[in-house]
């Protein structure tokens, strides 16, 4: 039995209790085309959810409300009732003949979701622009409502050379596709291509990367439940509750990276990250934005999943007083820092970051840092570092006097 079913069972029990039934929330909205005409028979699906306050102890697609859906009426209106009032939702909107899209962070407490605008979609005639697939589980059963997102594409350039491009959503006919009740999907690039790198993300299961040749044939793509990584966040042997744990792939080469996974710690400091893709090495860490305000930082742990269904216990993840990085940004022409300019800091190994607003004299401060290497990026309109846009800083103790000098950036190309 997949690990996430326990979460579903617990949430279902709460959802069916008389007290919570009275307090259920409703999401409403409208779907229209670019001309403002209503789109009838579009499916609006709760794809994922998260808590309004604090950090979720369940995976985003494992809440009992995920999968609830509604079809739009003749006026394009939709209504999804019986939702947990403590959650915010990511909605997925799907309709044949239109590009699928997400509506992020819909909060029933703030009223209707508003009008969702769908763009018409026509399937290209050239099969070399397409990957068609069927997503199935380990038993060969179709998996519906799985999101298929482009990660990269290999095609021949104007010079005749083959190359692989990552990102570049504007060059795709579909930035994402969604499987139907038969598990089928189609995703298309704007020009003929050799193959595509696709990230298949089924609800309540493990995400998986596929590299598939383009063409008319339909590929069978099997997804599984994944592994579980457990542990406990502690400080001096005592649990650290209401913090967020992040999990990132060790390999960060383009075309191999999976999205960061996050989960909150319980009152006893424990956490469980479910549906983790097997056969990968990961960095596990306490996210800075959940610990820095307490002046704390967590160690980074390396771990590995080998098999589907595996339970990996990393044990205690220790939290200690965090380090501080302070400094100042100076403009070479002596001008003051404009208002609301930000200074960004990125962890060298994990997908973790902080961002602060610089004071008018260019001062900045980051707290709650674990020892290690950080990439820093001062962002001041019209200026840049003399040697590029970022630089590295080694933090093994408090750093109080980092000074970065920015020079005027060359003018950009005319528009």
Number of C-alpha atoms within 10 A of each C-alpha: 7 15 20 21 14 13 15 18 13 12 16 14 11 15 20 12 10 9 10 16 14 11 14 14 18 17 24 18 17 22 25 20 16 11 9 12 12 22 21 18 19 24 19 28 22 25 28 24 26 21 16 14 10 13 19 21 22 23 23 20 22 25 27 21 24 21 18 15 19 20 19 22 16 11 14 20 22 22 16 18 14 17 23 23 16 16 21 21 26 20 25 21 25 23 20 12 12 17 20 22 21 16 16 15 16 20 19 19 13 8 12 15 18 14 16 19 18 23 13 13 14 11 14 15 8 13 16 19 25 29 25 19 20 21 25 21 16 11 9 13 13 22 22 19 24 26 20 26 18 25 24 20 24 19 20 14 11 7 6 8 8 12 12 17 14 14 14 12 14 10 12 17 19 23 20 23 22 26 22 16 12 14 20 23 23 17 24 27 23 13 15 18 24 19 20 27 22 22 23 24 19 26 23 25 25 19 23 20 21 17 15 18 20 25 18 14 12 14 17 15 21 18 24 22 24 25 25 22 21 15 19 22 28 20 17 9 10 13 20 22 18 22 23 24 26 21 27 22 24 20 15 13 8 13 22 15 15 19 11 15 18 23 23 25 25 20 12 14 20 21 22 24 23 26 26 24 25 21 13 14 16 20 19 27 26 29 25 26 17 18 22 22 12 13 15 20 27 26 16 21 15 15 17 17 20 15 13 17 20 14 17 17 13 15 13 17 22 21 23 16 17 22 20 20 20 15 17 19 24 18 20 12 9 7 9 13 18 14 11 13 16 19 21 17 22 18 18 16 16 20 20 18 16 18 17 15 17 23 18 14 14 22 18 21 17 19 22 24 27 26 18 14 15 19 15 21 20 27 20 22 12 12 17 20 20 14 9 9 13 16 14 14 15 13 16 13 14 14 16 12 11 13 13 17 14 22 15 15 13 9 7 7 5 4 3
